[in-house]
Amino acid sequence: MINIENRITRHFQDSVDTKQRVVTALTPRIAAASHAMVACLTNGGKILSCGNGGSAGDAQHFAAELVGRFEREREELAAIALTTDSSILTAVANDYSFDEIFSKQVRGLGKSGDVLFAISTSGNSKNVVSAIKAAHLKGMHVVGMTGRNGGKIAGLMQTGDVLLNVDSQTTTRIQEVHLLMLHCLCDAIDNLMFGEI
């Protein structure tokens, strides 16, 4: 008979173990990403975020925390999730390719000095890779949030970009660390821009 309580306990412990294993490597990278995002926002830029599936949810979560609020009342910050406009997504996917659903939005909405927050658990999502290439052509910096070995996204990082790669082979654990990093970014942005609380 399956002991579900043991499985649940193991999930909690595996999550803790993964976070403890990657914290030292990721902390300076999260700090660098937050500084890049703050520089963008304080210079009148915006952050465009994208991803698929659970990563789409993270992209939307991040934009909502910046435009709304994270843990304090403060002015709205400029962020757009490229995953939410069903008319754009379906038109581009139908008329061009699903691989272009984010890159066309980056070309239309992005400008030099903006940041693309590109999320892919595998690091190989074709539409996220295309968005990164489009962002570079627009003079944007990229914060890539990936897992495993960073995939194709790791090879696309340029000077001024930051790769937040979770060194794990397990999608569940990668996504859990992604959510924690997202919250760390929101906290860092708020404290760097509006003072420590």
C-alpha positions in Angstrom: 0.0 0.0 0.0 1.3 3.5 -0.9 2.1 5.7 2.0 1.0 9.1 0.7 2.2 10.9 3.8 5.7 9.6 3.3 5.6 10.8 -0.4 4.4 14.3 0.8 7.2 14.5 3.3 9.7 13.5 0.7 8.5 16.3 -1.6 9.0 18.8 1.1 12.4 17.5 1.9 13.5 17.3 -1.7 12.4 20.9 -2.2 14.3 22.1 0.8 17.4 20.1 -0.3 17.3 21.5 -3.8 17.0 25.1 -2.5 19.9 24.7 -0.1 22.0 23.1 -2.8 21.6 26.0 -5.3 21.4 29.0 -3.0 25.1 29.9 -3.1 25.4 29.8 -6.9 22.1 31.6 -7.5 22.2 34.4 -4.9 24.7 36.7 -6.7 22.9 36.1 -10.0 19.6 37.0 -8.5 21.1 40.2 -7.2 22.6 41.0 -10.6 19.2 40.4 -12.3 17.5 42.6 -9.8 20.0 45.4 -10.4 19.5 45.1 -14.2 15.7 45.3 -13.7 16.0 48.3 -11.4 18.2 50.1 -13.9 15.6 49.4 -16.6 12.7 50.6 -14.5 14.4 53.8 -13.1 15.4 54.8 -16.6 11.8 54.7 -17.9 12.0 51.2 -19.3 9.7 48.2 -18.8 10.0 44.5 -18.2 8.5 42.0 -20.7 8.0 38.5 -19.4 7.3 35.2 -21.2 7.1 31.5 -20.9 5.0 28.4 -21.6 2.7 26.4 -19.2 3.8 26.9 -15.6 6.4 29.4 -16.9 3.6 31.4 -18.4 2.0 31.5 -15.0 5.3 32.7 -13.5 5.6 35.4 -16.2 2.1 36.6 -15.3 2.7 36.4 -11.6 5.8 38.5 -11.9 4.1 41.2 -14.0 1.2 41.3 -11.5 3.5 41.7 -8.6 5.3 44.7 -10.3 2.2 46.5 -11.6 0.1 45.8 -8.5 2.2 45.3 -5.4 4.5 42.8 -3.8 4.6 43.2 0.0 4.2 47.0 0.3 2.2 49.9 -1.1 4.3 51.7 -3.7 3.9 53.2 -7.2 3.1 50.9 -10.1 6.1 49.5 -12.0 6.1 48.9 -15.8 5.8 45.2 -16.6 3.9 43.3 -19.3 3.4 39.5 -19.5 3.4 38.5 -23.2 1.4 35.4 -22.3 -2.0 37.0 -21.7 -3.4 38.4 -24.9 -5.3 35.5 -26.5 -6.0 37.4 -29.7 -2.3 38.2 -30.3 -1.2 34.7 -29.3 -3.7 32.9 -31.5 -3.4 35.2 -34.5 0.4 35.0 -34.5 0.4 31.2 -33.9 -2.2 30.8 -36.7 -0.8 33.2 -39.3 2.9 32.7 -38.6 4.1 30.1 -36.1 3.7 29.3 -32.4 7.5 29.9 -32.3 6.8 33.6 -33.0 4.1 34.4 -30.4 6.6 36.2 -28.1 9.2 37.5 -30.5 6.6 39.5 -32.5 5.4 41.1 -29.3 9.0 41.9 -28.3 9.6 43.5 -31.7 6.3 45.5 -31.4 6.5 46.5 -27.7 10.2 46.4 -26.7 12.7 49.1 -27.0 16.4 49.6 -26.1 16.9 49.6 -22.4 13.9 47.3 -21.7 14.4 43.9 -20.1 13.0 40.6 -21.3 12.4 38.1 -18.5 12.5 34.8 -20.4 11.4 31.7 -18.5 11.9 28.1 -19.6 12.3 25.1 -17.4 14.2 23.2 -20.1 16.0 26.3 -21.5 14.9 25.1 -25.0 11.5 26.6 -25.6 11.6 27.7 -29.2 9.3 30.7 -28.7 11.3 31.9 -25.7 14.5 31.4 -27.7 13.0 33.5 -30.5 12.0 36.2 -28.1 15.5 36.4 -26.7 16.9 36.9 -30.2 14.4 39.6 -30.9 15.2 41.3 -27.6 18.9 41.4 -28.4 18.1 43.0 -31.8 16.1 45.7 -30.0 19.0 46.5 -27.7 17.3 44.9 -24.7 18.9 43.0 -21.9 17.7 39.5 -21.0 17.2 37.7 -17.7 16.8 34.1 -18.5 15.3 31.7 -15.9 16.0 28.1 -16.7 16.7 24.6 -15.3 18.8 21.5 -16.1 21.9 22.8 -18.0 20.3 26.0 -19.2 19.6 24.6 -22.6 19.8 26.8 -25.7 19.0 29.9 -23.7 22.3 29.6 -21.8 24.2 29.9 -25.1 22.3 33.1 -26.0 23.3 35.2 -23.0 25.3 38.3 -23.9 27.1 41.0 -21.9 24.6 42.6 -19.5 22.3 39.5 -19.5 21.8 37.3 -16.5 21.1 33.6 -16.5 19.3 32.2 -13.4 19.8 28.5 -14.0 18.5 25.9 -11.5 20.9 23.0 -11.6 18.4 20.2 -11.3 16.9 17.6 -13.6 13.5 17.5 -11.9 10.9 19.9 -13.4 9.0 20.1 -10.1 12.0 21.2 -8.2 13.1 23.7 -10.9 9.7 25.3 -10.9 9.7 25.6 -7.1 13.0 27.4 -7.2 11.8 29.6 -10.0 8.9 30.8 -7.8 11.3 31.5 -5.0 13.6 33.4 -7.3 10.7 35.4 -8.7 9.8 36.5 -5.2 13.4 37.3 -4.4 13.5 39.5 -7.5 10.3 41.3 -6.5 11.6 41.9 -3.0 15.0 43.1 -4.3 13.4 45.5 -6.8 11.1 47.0 -4.1 13.9 47.4 -1.6 16.4 48.8 -4.1 13.9 51.3 -5.5 11.9 52.3 -2.5 14.1 51.7 0.5 14.5 48.7 2.8 11.6 47.5 5.0 
